[in-house]
Amino acid sequence: MKIFKVLFIPFFVLLLSACSSVRVAADYDTQVDFSKYKTFAFYKTGIDKAPISDLDKKRIMRAIEGALIEKGMTKSSSPDILVSLFTKSRERINVNDNWFGGFWYPWYYGPNPVTVSRYTEGTLFVDLLDASNKELVWQGIGTGALNLENVKRKKERIKEFVNKIMTNYPPKPQ
């Protein structure tokens, strides 16, 4: 039984952390001096196209605003950058048998049971556009499982997505 605990507990912790993680990536224009951007505003034209509810748009915008203010930026009616967002989602299905890392369940001697789980995976794109020419200068992307059960969890998950995406802004000079 001790071997079970040694193998199962780390695997279970890894499984839980993988389910809750947000995978992020960022891309940016290497010719742009990001230190010149001090103010921001939301780009309503782009945000209106996002295929999510207005409530979720507000949650995302509040989280982005908080992250940018933490970075020393100021919201302005004459901004240096415009913030836009876009979302995608898809249903994911996981099919698992009773193997843990190649180890067979020692207490089970029947047919190989298969478990099927479904979840929604969402992708959030945060676009930063130069306000003077409306050209994309930075894009952050976050992908992960969505918690759609209740408002509090949804709000927390959105904030987690945004915070992880915004850790990549401003880009580090190379």
N, C-alpha and C positions, 0 to 999 in steps of 0.2 A: 504494500500500500504506500510505503514511503516513496518508491520510485514513481508512482502515479502522481503524488503531490509535486515531486521534483520536476516532472515533465509537464504536468497539466497546468499548474499555476502560472509559470512564465508564458506558456502558450496562450492561456486565457487573457492575461494582461496584454499581450501583444495583439491579440484579436480585438479586444475592446479599444485599444488605442488606435488601431488601424481603422475601425469603424467610425471613430469620431474625428479623425484627422481631416485636414483640408490640404489638398495638394495645390501648391501655388507656382506660378511662373510669371515672369515679367519680360517685356520687350520695350525698347525705347530707341529714340533717335540719338545716335552717338554724337551728332553734330550740335546738339542743343546744350546750352549752359543752363542747367536746372536751378542754379543758385539765383538766377534773376526772377524766378517765380515766387512772389511773396503773397499774392492774393488769389482767391478763387471764387467761382460762382458755379451753380449747376446749369447745365445746358439742357433746357427744357425740351427742345426739339428732339434731342437724342433720347432722353429719359422717357418721353411719352411713347416711344416705340417699343419699350421693354414689355414683353408679354407676361407681366405679373400684375397682381392687384395693386391699387394705389396705396393700400396700407403697407404692403411689403416695400414698395418704392420709398415711402416715407421712412421706414425703418432703416433701409440701406442708406438713404441720403443722410440721416442723422448719424449713422455710424461713420460714414465717410467724412462728414463735417467734423466730427469729434477727432478722428484720426489726423486730419489735416491741421486742425487747430493745435493738437499736441505736437505737431512738427513745426509749429511756429508760424503757420500761415494764417491769414485773416480772410474772412468772407467779405466780399466787396461787390458793389454794383458796377464797378469798372475793373474787372479782374484781369490778372495776368494769364490765368489758365481757366478753362471751362471743364467741368467734370460731367461726364456722361456715363451711363451704365447700360448693360444689356445682360439678359439672363437666358439660359437654356436649361431644360431639365429632361430627364429620360428615366424610364422605369428600368431598374436593374434586377436581375434574377441571379441568385447564387444557388448552385446545386452542390451539396456536400454529401459525401458518404461518411462512414464512421471511421475513417483513418485520421489519426493525429500525427502529422509529420512522418508518415510511414509506419506508425505503430498501430497495430490492431487492438481494438477494445478487448482486453483479456477476459472480461466477464460476459461477453456476448457471443453466443454460439449459433445464432440463427442466420437468416438471410441478411445480406448487406443492406441495412436501412439507408435510405437517402432522405435528406432533409432539403426542402426548398424554401428559400426566404426571398422576399421581395422588398425593395426599398426604392426611393426616388433619389437619384443623383442629380445635383444641381451644379451649374457652372455660372459664376458671376464674373462678368468682364467690367473692369473699371477703366475707363478711357480718360486721359487727360489731354486736352487740346490747347494749343497755343491760341489765346483769345484774339490776337491780332489777325491771324490768317485762318483760324479754325482747322489747322492741321494737327493730326494725331502726333503727340510727342512721346507719350508713355502709355503702356497698357499693362494692367495687372489682371491676372486670371486666377480664380480659385475654384476648385472642384472638390465636391465631397457629398456625403450623404446628408439629406435634409431631414430635419425634425419638424414634421407638420402637425403633430398632435395637439399642442397647446400654444397659446400666444407667448407665454414666458419663455418656453424652450425655443420657439421660433426666433424671438428677439435675441436671445443669447447666441444662437447659432449664426444669425446674420452678423452680429458683432464679431464673432470669432472669424467668419469668412473675411470680413472687411479688414480686421486687424492683421490677419496673416498676409493678406494681399498687400496692404499698405506698408508692411515692413520692408518691401522692396523699393519704396519711394522715399526720397529721391535716389536714383541709381548711384552706386559708388563709381567714381571715376576709375577708368582702367588704364 
